[in-house]
Amino acid sequence: MKSVNQENTLYSYGYGSTQPWIELRYAEVLLNFAEAQNEALSNPDASVYTAINTIRNRAGISSNIPQGSLTKSKCAN
């Protein structure tokens, strides 16, 4: 598993390891937001493009998707 020390076997209070791990990735939160906005609106608005472009920039993709270049169905694919 990524970002988890497999050698950590500290257990206490009957809850298992006390080592923290990533529960939800920021990119997943942004994608969920963009998908919900895309479904709620008739056409994707600026917030959808901002969320998608934020993910692309964090991944090292420097070219942004221009606002208004996608339709609702193209964003869903």
C-alpha positions, 0 to 999 in steps of 0.5 A: 500500500502506498504511503503506509509503513507495512512494518508498523505493527503498533497496536493500542486500545484495540483499534489496530495501528496508530499510523495515519494514512491517506483516506481520501485524495484531494484529486478525488474530491476535485473530480467528485465536485466537477462531476456533481457540478456537471450533472447539476448544471445544463452546461459546465461552468467555470468551477468545473474547468477550475477543478479539472485544470487544478488536477491537471496542473498538480499532475504536471500537465501545463496546458489548461482546458479552455472554459466553454470548450466542452459540452456536458456530455464530453465532460461526463466521458 
